[in-house]
Amino acid sequence: MIKYIDQAKISHQRVLLRVDFNVSLSRDGLRIADDARIKQALPTINLLLKNHNRLILISHLGRPKKRDLKYSLRPVAQRLQRLLPAYKIRLISDFQNPIDQRMLAKQTDKELVLLENIRFYPGEKKACESFAKELSLLADVYVNDAFGVAHRATASVVCIPKYLPSYAGLLLKKEIMMIDKFIKQSKKPLVAIVGGAKVSSKIHILDKLCQIANYLLIGGGLANTILAAQGYELGKGQQSYEDLEEARRLLYLAGQRKVKIILPVDAVIGLPEVEDEVGEIRSITDLPLNKYVLDIGPATQALFGTYINKGKTIIWNGPMGYFENPSYSNGTDFIFYAIANNSQAESLVGGGDTIAAISKKEYLDKITHLSTGGGAMLEYIEKGTLPGIEALK
């Protein structure tokens, strides 16, 4: 049974709080481009601070292979200071250093400590028990509020709870409750939209979606693989034998379960390395061998829009194309607008790439629930739990 912080009396304690501050930075790495993830953790932070706890925050940023200041959490500490002006924010560069340990020992309840990027330590990724125990000695209580990494079996997610009384934060609680509602109490028809990566990385979630969805709309590289499995020539994109076999199995499974898979009928093609290129619209049956499929075309947008408009419940993960280039972002933008304009539907959207791909941020409040997790959201839908959640039980 998971214990939540709003159902417990945690006060005057030293609290180790795992958050997900893996935010996007400006090109020079000095400023935060989007602080949404920091703001989403504030309800948990404020509740714990209100009860006179001393907080020590743990987060990662990016995927550093070693200690690298390019991935420092200093910009995060600076933004936290602006968001929490009543508290002194201290960035601890190395909690294993005796000087920093003395600073931690002197922490007051008017100070908030942020440990430097936890992925600077090899013990984090290795889920090293001795490293987790070392972290646990810093606090009396552990709270996990990082849904976005709850599918990662790392030291700060799954090992620390073995050594401290452990709770779920308000954001983690909200994610669990909202996704459970979408899966267990969804109104029909349920429309699932999946894009992004290859079939091999999402095959298990596609299996699960075939159990709960009425319509499965597939775009991005995922659609390319399935179309290739049906015999279409898709230009320069190469598909592995294993991916093609998985795609054929998915098509068979969907047929058995009477799930309607909707695939692109046209595409925007081009060369991703060419800047300012205007993509060419071509039918799926007429794709040249010297170009890549980089977005869904207007006929596919209209087709997908028809099914999105039918939906009473909509789940979306993964962009429809190479959205980083504006020439190939129209398909992803269209999906978002279609979901936002379906006022009768409840919508669940997740994934860092998916949310980053949405160019009109003012439409975000029309989404019922924007999940802070991409891989975590998909794995939770698939399995009904995550390693980080199990560790709290």
Secondary structure, 3 states (H helix, E strand, C coil): CCCEHHHCCCCCCEEEEECCCCCEECCCCCCEEECHHHHHHHHHHHHHHHCCCEEEEECCCCCCCCCCHHHCCHHHHHHHHHHCCCCEEEEECCCCCHHHHHHHHCCCCCEEEEECCHHHCHHHHCCCHHHHHHHHCCCCEEEECCHHHCCCCCHHHHHHHHCCCEEECHHHHHHHHHHHHHHHCCCCCEEEEECCCCHHHHHHHHHHHHHHCCEEEECHHHHHHHHHHCCCCCCCCCCCHHHHHHHHHHHHHHHHCCCEEECCCEEEEECCCCCCCCCEEEECCCCCCCCEEEEECHHHHHHHHHHHHHCCEEEEECCCCCCCCHHHCHHHHHHHHHHHCCCCCEEEEECHHHHHHCCCHHHHHHCCEEECCCHHHHHHHHHCCCHHHHCCC
